[in-house]
Amino acid sequence: MPRRGTETGQPKTVSEGSAQPKTVSEGSAPPKTAAERVSEGARDGTPGAAPAERPYPALALLEFESIAVGIQAADRMVKRAPIALLKAGTVHPGHYLVLVAGSVASTEEAYGEGLATGERALIDAVLLPDVHPQVYGGCLGARRKLEREALGVLETRCVASLLRAADAAVKGTPVAIVEIRLADDLGGRAFVLFDGEIADVEAALEIGSGRIAPEHLITCTIMPRLDAAVRAAIEEGTRFAPCTLLQPEGVEAAESLGI
């Protein structure tokens, strides 16, 4: 059973001489949370780093093969403990994901409730009590530019396994997460892109793949010196439909081919 923490529910007092909470002037918008800033930066496709700090220390994701059971599990989880429901909804191919975050104790308690509720329809699940900021941001759509020598790709059949692997890899090596894609438009698959020096990316892939059950791992690969055109395409995004036409310098002209 997961460890269950207690919430005191007592209001915090402000000692004399300490900073007073900031007020929002009438008509102005309240300040955005770190999670909102990451999510907004990702929606317009602009690559950008995740926040240095995490709004919450712990993160959990549960993946269900039944939509009905997934919704029921999400409902019971948020009723069980004071957690943040970051995302919940359907993904390909008819699965349901529940992504939550909060204090370690509250997230563990909610995670245990979700496992118990949805056990009959559970595909995979992960609890990260000290989630890396890049993994947290990547789950919300944050992207980074490719800045170093090599690109690594780790691909899985399940979403939860991918997050477990990415968290271990980025904690164990000095690589950066370029992007995390979770299930949507991927037939239920998930992948993460790592940016770093060749040796570091190799180590990250070894660490990450070692955290994945063999039946959940599709493949992991490294591109030591990525072609400039491919690099530009990845920096625009990894979805095919919105990718712009790229014409690398030196490419054969259609006229020279008699077209």
Contacts in CASP RR format, 6 or more apart in sequence:
PFRMAT RR
TARGET T0000
AUTHOR 0000-0000-0000
METHOD contacts of the structure
MODEL  1
MPRRGTETGQPKTVSEGSAQPKTVSEGSAPPKTAAERVSEGARDGTPGAA
PAERPYPALALLEFESIAVGIQAADRMVKRAPIALLKAGTVHPGHYLVLV
AGSVASTEEAYGEGLATGERALIDAVLLPDVHPQVYGGCLGARRKLEREA
LGVLETRCVASLLRAADAAVKGTPVAIVEIRLADDLGGRAFVLFDGEIAD
VEAALEIGSGRIAPEHLITCTIMPRLDAAVRAAIEEGTRFAPCTLLQPEG
VEAAESLGI
1 112 0 8 1.000
2 108 0 8 1.000
2 109 0 8 1.000
2 111 0 8 1.000
2 112 0 8 1.000
2 127 0 8 1.000
3 105 0 8 1.000
3 108 0 8 1.000
3 109 0 8 1.000
4 105 0 8 1.000
4 108 0 8 1.000
4 109 0 8 1.000
5 105 0 8 1.000
5 106 0 8 1.000
5 108 0 8 1.000
5 109 0 8 1.000
6 105 0 8 1.000
7 82 0 8 1.000
7 106 0 8 1.000
14 20 0 8 1.000
14 21 0 8 1.000
24 30 0 8 1.000
24 31 0 8 1.000
32 40 0 8 1.000
33 55 0 8 1.000
34 51 0 8 1.000
34 53 0 8 1.000
34 54 0 8 1.000
34 55 0 8 1.000
35 55 0 8 1.000
35 84 0 8 1.000
35 86 0 8 1.000
35 140 0 8 1.000
37 51 0 8 1.000
38 50 0 8 1.000
38 51 0 8 1.000
38 136 0 8 1.000
38 137 0 8 1.000
38 138 0 8 1.000
38 140 0 8 1.000
38 141 0 8 1.000
38 142 0 8 1.000
39 140 0 8 1.000
39 141 0 8 1.000
41 48 0 8 1.000
41 142 0 8 1.000
42 138 0 8 1.000
42 140 0 8 1.000
42 141 0 8 1.000
42 142 0 8 1.000
42 143 0 8 1.000
45 143 0 8 1.000
45 237 0 8 1.000
46 143 0 8 1.000
47 143 0 8 1.000
47 144 0 8 1.000
47 145 0 8 1.000
47 235 0 8 1.000
48 142 0 8 1.000
48 143 0 8 1.000
48 144 0 8 1.000
48 145 0 8 1.000
49 142 0 8 1.000
49 144 0 8 1.000
50 133 0 8 1.000
50 134 0 8 1.000
50 136 0 8 1.000
50 137 0 8 1.000
50 138 0 8 1.000
50 140 0 8 1.000
50 142 0 8 1.000
51 133 0 8 1.000
51 137 0 8 1.000
52 133 0 8 1.000
53 133 0 8 1.000
54 131 0 8 1.000
54 133 0 8 1.000
54 136 0 8 1.000
55 84 0 8 1.000
55 101 0 8 1.000
55 136 0 8 1.000
56 84 0 8 1.000
56 101 0 8 1.000
56 102 0 8 1.000
56 103 0 8 1.000
56 107 0 8 1.000
56 136 0 8 1.000
57 102 0 8 1.000
57 103 0 8 1.000
57 104 0 8 1.000
57 129 0 8 1.000
57 130 0 8 1.000
57 131 0 8 1.000
58 101 0 8 1.000
58 102 0 8 1.000
58 103 0 8 1.000
58 104 0 8 1.000
58 106 0 8 1.000
58 107 0 8 1.000
58 108 0 8 1.000
58 127 0 8 1.000
58 128 0 8 1.000
58 129 0 8 1.000
58 130 0 8 1.000
58 131 0 8 1.000
59 86 0 8 1.000
59 99 0 8 1.000
59 100 0 8 1.000
59 101 0 8 1.000
59 102 0 8 1.000
59 107 0 8 1.000
59 127 0 8 1.000
59 128 0 8 1.000
59 131 0 8 1.000
59 135 0 8 1.000
59 136 0 8 1.000
59 139 0 8 1.000
59 163 0 8 1.000
60 99 0 8 1.000
60 100 0 8 1.000
60 101 0 8 1.000
60 107 0 8 1.000
60 110 0 8 1.000
60 111 0 8 1.000
60 125 0 8 1.000
60 126 0 8 1.000
60 127 0 8 1.000
60 128 0 8 1.000
61 97 0 8 1.000
61 98 0 8 1.000
61 99 0 8 1.000
61 100 0 8 1.000
61 125 0 8 1.000
61 126 0 8 1.000
61 139 0 8 1.000
61 159 0 8 1.000
61 160 0 8 1.000
61 163 0 8 1.000
62 70 0 8 1.000
62 73 0 8 1.000
62 97 0 8 1.000
62 98 0 8 1.000
62 111 0 8 1.000
62 114 0 8 1.000
62 115 0 8 1.000
62 118 0 8 1.000
62 122 0 8 1.000
62 125 0 8 1.000
62 160 0 8 1.000
63 95 0 8 1.000
63 96 0 8 1.000
63 97 0 8 1.000
63 122 0 8 1.000
63 123 0 8 1.000
63 124 0 8 1.000
63 125 0 8 1.000
63 158 0 8 1.000
63 159 0 8 1.000
63 160 0 8 1.000
63 183 0 8 1.000
64 70 0 8 1.000
64 73 0 8 1.000
64 95 0 8 1.000
64 96 0 8 1.000
64 97 0 8 1.000
64 98 0 8 1.000
64 118 0 8 1.000
64 121 0 8 1.000
64 122 0 8 1.000
64 123 0 8 1.000
65 94 0 8 1.000
65 95 0 8 1.000
65 121 0 8 1.000
65 122 0 8 1.000
65 123 0 8 1.000
66 96 0 8 1.000
66 120 0 8 1.000
66 121 0 8 1.000
67 90 0 8 1.000
67 94 0 8 1.000
67 95 0 8 1.000
67 96 0 8 1.000
69 96 0 8 1.000
69 117 0 8 1.000
69 118 0 8 1.000
69 120 0 8 1.000
69 121 0 8 1.000
70 88 0 8 1.000
70 96 0 8 1.000
70 98 0 8 1.000
70 118 0 8 1.000
70 121 0 8 1.000
71 88 0 8 1.000
71 96 0 8 1.000
72 117 0 8 1.000
72 118 0 8 1.000
73 98 0 8 1.000
73 113 0 8 1.000
73 114 0 8 1.000
73 117 0 8 1.000
73 118 0 8 1.000
74 85 0 8 1.000
74 88 0 8 1.000
74 98 0 8 1.000
76 113 0 8 1.000
76 114 0 8 1.000
76 117 0 8 1.000
77 83 0 8 1.000
77 85 0 8 1.000
77 98 0 8 1.000
77 100 0 8 1.000
77 110 0 8 1.000
77 111 0 8 1.000
77 113 0 8 1.000
77 114 0 8 1.000
77 117 0 8 1.000
78 85 0 8 1.000
78 100 0 8 1.000
78 110 0 8 1.000
80 109 0 8 1.000
80 110 0 8 1.000
80 113 0 8 1.000
81 105 0 8 1.000
81 106 0 8 1.000
81 107 0 8 1.000
81 109 0 8 1.000
81 110 0 8 1.000
81 113 0 8 1.000
82 102 0 8 1.000
82 106 0 8 1.000
83 100 0 8 1.000
83 101 0 8 1.000
83 102 0 8 1.000
83 106 0 8 1.000
83 107 0 8 1.000
83 110 0 8 1.000
84 100 0 8 1.000
84 101 0 8 1.000
84 102 0 8 1.000
85 98 0 8 1.000
85 99 0 8 1.000
85 100 0 8 1.000
86 99 0 8 1.000
86 100 0 8 1.000
86 101 0 8 1.000
86 139 0 8 1.000
86 140 0 8 1.000
87 97 0 8 1.000
87 98 0 8 1.000
87 99 0 8 1.000
87 139 0 8 1.000
87 140 0 8 1.000
88 96 0 8 1.000
88 97 0 8 1.000
88 98 0 8 1.000
88 99 0 8 1.000
89 96 0 8 1.000
89 97 0 8 1.000
89 98 0 8 1.000
90 96 0 8 1.000
90 97 0 8 1.000
91 97 0 8 1.000
91 159 0 8 1.000
91 182 0 8 1.000
91 183 0 8 1.000
91 184 0 8 1.000
91 188 0 8 1.000
92 183 0 8 1.000
92 184 0 8 1.000
92 185 0 8 1.000
92 186 0 8 1.000
92 187 0 8 1.000
92 188 0 8 1.000
93 187 0 8 1.000
93 188 0 8 1.000
95 123 0 8 1.000
95 183 0 8 1.000
95 188 0 8 1.000
97 159 0 8 1.000
97 182 0 8 1.000
97 183 0 8 1.000
98 114 0 8 1.000
99 139 0 8 1.000
100 107 0 8 1.000
100 110 0 8 1.000
100 111 0 8 1.000
101 107 0 8 1.000
101 131 0 8 1.000
101 136 0 8 1.000
104 129 0 8 1.000
104 130 0 8 1.000
107 127 0 8 1.000
107 129 0 8 1.000
108 127 0 8 1.000
108 129 0 8 1.000
111 125 0 8 1.000
111 127 0 8 1.000
115 122 0 8 1.000
115 125 0 8 1.000
123 158 0 8 1.000
123 160 0 8 1.000
124 158 0 8 1.000
124 159 0 8 1.000
124 160 0 8 1.000
124 161 0 8 1.000
124 216 0 8 1.000
125 160 0 8 1.000
126 160 0 8 1.000
126 161 0 8 1.000
126 163 0 8 1.000
126 164 0 8 1.000
128 135 0 8 1.000
128 163 0 8 1.000
128 164 0 8 1.000
128 167 0 8 1.000
131 167 0 8 1.000
132 166 0 8 1.000
132 167 0 8 1.000
132 170 0 8 1.000
132 171 0 8 1.000
134 142 0 8 1.000
134 170 0 8 1.000
134 176 0 8 1.000
134 177 0 8 1.000
135 163 0 8 1.000
135 166 0 8 1.000
135 167 0 8 1.000
135 170 0 8 1.000
135 177 0 8 1.000
135 180 0 8 1.000
137 180 0 8 1.000
138 177 0 8 1.000
138 179 0 8 1.000
138 180 0 8 1.000
139 163 0 8 1.000
139 180 0 8 1.000
139 182 0 8 1.000
141 179 0 8 1.000
141 180 0 8 1.000
143 178 0 8 1.000
143 179 0 8 1.000
143 237 0 8 1.000
144 176 0 8 1.000
144 177 0 8 1.000
144 178 0 8 1.000
144 179 0 8 1.000
144 195 0 8 1.000
145 178 0 8 1.000
145 235 0 8 1.000
146 178 0 8 1.000
146 195 0 8 1.000
146 226 0 8 1.000
146 231 0 8 1.000
146 234 0 8 1.000
146 235 0 8 1.000
147 176 0 8 1.000
147 195 0 8 1.000
147 196 0 8 1.000
148 176 0 8 1.000
148 195 0 8 1.000
148 196 0 8 1.000
148 197 0 8 1.000
149 196 0 8 1.000
149 197 0 8 1.000
149 198 0 8 1.000
149 224 0 8 1.000
149 225 0 8 1.000
150 195 0 8 1.000
150 196 0 8 1.000
150 197 0 8 1.000
150 198 0 8 1.000
150 200 0 8 1.000
150 201 0 8 1.000
150 222 0 8 1.000
150 223 0 8 1.000
150 224 0 8 1.000
150 225 0 8 1.000
150 226 0 8 1.000
151 178 0 8 1.000
151 193 0 8 1.000
151 194 0 8 1.000
151 195 0 8 1.000
151 196 0 8 1.000
151 201 0 8 1.000
151 222 0 8 1.000
151 223 0 8 1.000
151 226 0 8 1.000
151 231 0 8 1.000
151 234 0 8 1.000
152 193 0 8 1.000
152 194 0 8 1.000
152 195 0 8 1.000
152 201 0 8 1.000
152 204 0 8 1.000
152 205 0 8 1.000
152 220 0 8 1.000
152 221 0 8 1.000
152 222 0 8 1.000
152 223 0 8 1.000
153 191 0 8 1.000
153 192 0 8 1.000
153 193 0 8 1.000
153 194 0 8 1.000
153 219 0 8 1.000
153 220 0 8 1.000
153 221 0 8 1.000
153 222 0 8 1.000
153 223 0 8 1.000
154 162 0 8 1.000
154 165 0 8 1.000
154 166 0 8 1.000
154 169 0 8 1.000
154 191 0 8 1.000
154 192 0 8 1.000
154 194 0 8 1.000
154 205 0 8 1.000
154 208 0 8 1.000
154 209 0 8 1.000
154 220 0 8 1.000
155 189 0 8 1.000
155 190 0 8 1.000
155 191 0 8 1.000
155 217 0 8 1.000
155 218 0 8 1.000
155 219 0 8 1.000
155 220 0 8 1.000
156 162 0 8 1.000
156 165 0 8 1.000
156 189 0 8 1.000
156 190 0 8 1.000
156 191 0 8 1.000
156 212 0 8 1.000
156 216 0 8 1.000
156 217 0 8 1.000
156 218 0 8 1.000
157 188 0 8 1.000
157 189 0 8 1.000
157 215 0 8 1.000
157 216 0 8 1.000
157 217 0 8 1.000
157 218 0 8 1.000
158 188 0 8 1.000
158 190 0 8 1.000
158 216 0 8 1.000
159 182 0 8 1.000
159 183 0 8 1.000
159 188 0 8 1.000
159 190 0 8 1.000
161 190 0 8 1.000
161 211 0 8 1.000
161 212 0 8 1.000
161 213 0 8 1.000
161 216 0 8 1.000
161 217 0 8 1.000
162 180 0 8 1.000
162 182 0 8 1.000
162 190 0 8 1.000
162 191 0 8 1.000
162 192 0 8 1.000
162 212 0 8 1.000
163 180 0 8 1.000
163 190 0 8 1.000
164 211 0 8 1.000
164 212 0 8 1.000
165 192 0 8 1.000
165 207 0 8 1.000
165 208 0 8 1.000
165 209 0 8 1.000
165 210 0 8 1.000
165 211 0 8 1.000
165 212 0 8 1.000
166 177 0 8 1.000
166 180 0 8 1.000
166 192 0 8 1.000
166 208 0 8 1.000
168 207 0 8 1.000
168 208 0 8 1.000
168 210 0 8 1.000
168 211 0 8 1.000
169 175 0 8 1.000
169 192 0 8 1.000
169 194 0 8 1.000
169 204 0 8 1.000
169 205 0 8 1.000
169 207 0 8 1.000
169 208 0 8 1.000
170 176 0 8 1.000
170 177 0 8 1.000
170 194 0 8 1.000
170 204 0 8 1.000
172 203 0 8 1.000
172 204 0 8 1.000
172 207 0 8 1.000
173 200 0 8 1.000
173 201 0 8 1.000
173 203 0 8 1.000
173 204 0 8 1.000
173 207 0 8 1.000
174 196 0 8 1.000
174 197 0 8 1.000
174 200 0 8 1.000
175 194 0 8 1.000
175 195 0 8 1.000
175 196 0 8 1.000
175 200 0 8 1.000
175 201 0 8 1.000
175 204 0 8 1.000
176 194 0 8 1.000
176 195 0 8 1.000
176 196 0 8 1.000
177 192 0 8 1.000
177 193 0 8 1.000
177 194 0 8 1.000
177 195 0 8 1.000
178 193 0 8 1.000
178 194 0 8 1.000
178 195 0 8 1.000
178 234 0 8 1.000
179 192 0 8 1.000
179 193 0 8 1.000
179 237 0 8 1.000
179 238 0 8 1.000
180 190 0 8 1.000
180 191 0 8 1.000
180 192 0 8 1.000
180 193 0 8 1.000
181 190 0 8 1.000
181 191 0 8 1.000
181 192 0 8 1.000
181 238 0 8 1.000
182 190 0 8 1.000
183 189 0 8 1.000
183 190 0 8 1.000
185 239 0 8 1.000
189 218 0 8 1.000
193 234 0 8 1.000
193 238 0 8 1.000
194 201 0 8 1.000
194 204 0 8 1.000
194 205 0 8 1.000
195 201 0 8 1.000
198 222 0 8 1.000
198 224 0 8 1.000
201 222 0 8 1.000
202 222 0 8 1.000
205 220 0 8 1.000
205 221 0 8 1.000
205 222 0 8 1.000
208 220 0 8 1.000
209 217 0 8 1.000
209 220 0 8 1.000
223 230 0 8 1.000
226 234 0 8 1.000
228 248 0 8 1.000
229 246 0 8 1.000
229 248 0 8 1.000
232 246 0 8 1.000
233 243 0 8 1.000
233 246 0 8 1.000
236 242 0 8 1.000
236 243 0 8 1.000
236 244 0 8 1.000
237 243 0 8 1.000
END
